[in-house]
Amino acid sequence: MEYKSCQNSLSKSKTIIFGTTGLIGSYLYNYYKKIDSKTYGFSRKNKDLYFDLEKMDFPSSSFLQKTKASYGLIPAGISKINVCENFKEKTYKTNVTGTLALVELLIKNNITPIWFSSDYVFDGINGNYNENSPTNPTTEYGRQKATLEKEIPKITNGNHLIIRPGKVYSSNLEDNTIYSEIVNSLKQKKQYRAAVDQIFSSTYIDDLVIGISKLQDLRATGIFHICSSKNLSRYEVVSLIANECNLDQSLITPIHLDELTPTFIRPKNTSIKSDKFLKLTNYNVRNLDSVLSLLKITE
Ligand SMILES: NC(=O)c1ccc[n+]([C@@H]2O[C@H](COP(=O)([O-])OP(=O)(O)OC[C@H]3O[C@@H](n4cnc5c(N)ncnc54)[C@H](OP(=O)(O)O)[C@@H]3O)[C@@H](O)[C@H]2O)c1
């Protein structure tokens, strides 16, 4: 990981993390732990540093003051689109009500919240959205994200960071990401149906972590897309991974999203542009092909 260059300046502002057990949270926690071994990481699984968004069970203000934190990262929430669709009330409680209460608590203690939104705030008709593009979610998950995007600034008075990553992936086959899903499925010789009309941006996890720390160093506030510049369809992603990893291409079947029969409308083209982030940080998020060739070299 190319983390060294960012670590010196960041050590000045302490960051605490709410949600260390998920994909993004676990990488963030490992990163901040390396900068400061005493980094506080809260989760439902940690009885000493416990928090629960649904139950609105949070650390006390006096505890938060003692941490001397300047930033509170919130990579916690129910991230599964179908779960939000099927359990609207329960997920709203966690993703909206609980998260807003935590943001309020952080602001009360002079801690800048950093929260994760999604490209699912868009309807996926045109693609190539920027931070100012109008939102029009088609799913409950997207509606919950869009609600928070509106409500957080009211609480923070602008003192927040909202990150919209692309589809986040790592190179670890144990992580639950699109990369591991594709590689593991093709290795098991399973057919993989991939939509040619589902287009999205992607974000390598290391770049997301570096990107956030750069925004912190620059004391940036507001909303930022952090993703690679190349948008690919799911079919192109699967084909690229199969090709680079020498997996059987004949297992991949191209389909159209409409051939699936979901109970909700999945947005088709949720590709996003991160020019604002690039202009401010001068940091280029790697494209999937360059990450895959890097993995080949380091194998
Ligand atoms: N991964 C992506 O591609 C992507 C893209 C765009 C945006 N995002 C957003 O980024 C955030 C993190 O995503 P992720 O992929 O890392 O999600 P994830 O792997 O599903 O992890 C979710 C985290 O939220 C925690 N959590 C769930 N319910 C909770 C509750 N009631 N109280 C406290 N913690 C709770 C989980 O903790 P437990 O272990 O206790 O369940 C886990 O640590 C989410 O808001 C997601 O919507 C992700």
The ligand as a Gaussian input file, in Angstrom:
#p B3LYP/6-31G(d) Opt

LIG

0 1
 N      -18.869000      -1.501000      -0.567000
 C      -19.238000      -0.669000      -1.526000
 O      -19.008000      -0.932000      -2.726000
 C      -19.905000       0.644000      -1.187000
 C      -20.138000       1.560000      -2.227000
 C      -20.763000       2.754000      -1.913000
 C      -21.140000       3.034000      -0.608000
 N      -20.914000       2.123000       0.369000
 C      -21.336000       2.445000       1.731000
 O      -20.206000       2.425000       2.579000
 C      -20.574000       1.981000       3.885000
 C      -19.735000       0.759000       4.254000
 O      -19.907000      -0.225000       3.255000
 P      -19.302000      -1.693000       3.371000
 O      -19.320000      -2.272000       2.004000
 O      -18.050000      -1.675000       4.148000
 O      -20.464000      -2.391000       4.211000
 P      -20.441000      -3.795000       4.996000
 O      -19.247000      -4.597000       4.625000
 O      -21.788000      -4.391000       4.788000
 O      -20.284000      -3.363000       6.517000
 C      -21.320000      -2.738000       7.179000
 C      -20.861000      -2.330000       8.559000
 O      -21.957000      -1.695000       9.220000
 C      -22.074000      -2.263000      10.536000
 N      -23.454000      -2.186000      11.014000
 C      -24.576000      -2.654000      10.437000
 N      -25.640000      -2.395000      11.220000
 C      -25.166000      -1.746000      12.324000
 C      -25.771000      -1.222000      13.501000
 N      -27.085000      -1.314000      13.731000
 N      -24.964000      -0.619000      14.416000
 C      -23.639000      -0.532000      14.229000
 N      -23.014000      -1.008000      13.132000
 C      -23.773000      -1.613000      12.193000
 C      -21.607000      -3.693000      10.370000
 O      -21.266000      -4.166000      11.645000
 P      -21.656000      -5.629000      12.226000
 O      -20.411000      -6.450000      12.005000
 O      -21.935000      -5.384000      13.651000
 O      -22.835000      -6.124000      11.441000
 C      -20.407000      -3.486000       9.442000
 O      -19.289000      -3.074000      10.188000
 C      -22.073000       1.693000       3.825000
 O      -22.779000       2.823000       4.237000
 C      -22.324000       1.459000       2.331000
 O      -23.651000       1.757000       1.982000
 C      -20.300000       0.921000       0.119000

